[in-house]
Amino acid sequence: LNDKRCTIIVGDGISYVKEHKNEYDVVIVDSTDPFSIAEGLFKGNFYRDIYESLTD
């Protein structure tokens, strides 16, 4: 992952994608247990926000 075309973001993914629209070609979500603090990563709103963060 030592490539200038790749950016790794470690943080609150839910908040991040809400604030970054039309910026990414690819978003990879490496989430954990859907019954813990990561529960929001398994909801439709999160995936809508990811869709909106993608470029055309």
Buried (B, 14 or more C-beta within 10 A) or exposed (E): EEEEEEEEEEEEBBEBBBEBEEEBEEBEEEEEEEEEEBBBBEEEEBBEBBEEBBEE
